[in-house]
């Protein structure tokens, strides 16, 4: 992914209280009026909370402070302060922290972009799947000469708190296999692994 500027893509105003911090009750989303759409969106948000790097309500300034001294590629997901978007990725680039909005439309998530590129961007049913896709895409990145372009890499989530040992083990297992039901494990553990099938 490439950005021409590392300027924040959102205003510095505080975010709207929409989803709240992890663990809090979820408010109804204005974009999801039908019950099926609301249920799909609620499931995606619950999965995002389970990831451990969703920070809920956080301003641009707060995200910048969290990421300022982090290594390049460190990222978090938070509520967007823009009224037309649900979520934003804040990430540390070579030029400092910057922000990239996540669009949600017709049950799909994708990165915000200019109109001529938007139709070519992949769409996902899950925010976590979207993030995982770009993390894996950036995994084998090659350094390029500096020409004024800021390259945006996602490689290390900034957790709200230290993940549990069980969750870390689950991610490690996911990196090794996607054949969960073939593992010599009790059904209860397989069900736990099935709750989160991502590598990030």
PyMOL commands that set and color helices and strands:
alter all, ss='L'
color gray80, all
select helices_A, chain A and resi 35-51+60-67+115-118+127-138+165-176+180-182+187-194
alter helices_A, ss='H'
color red, helices_A
select strands_A, chain A and resi 2-3+74-79+87-93+96-105+108-111+150-151+156-157
alter strands_A, ss='S'
color yellow, strands_A
deselect
rebuild
show_as cartoon
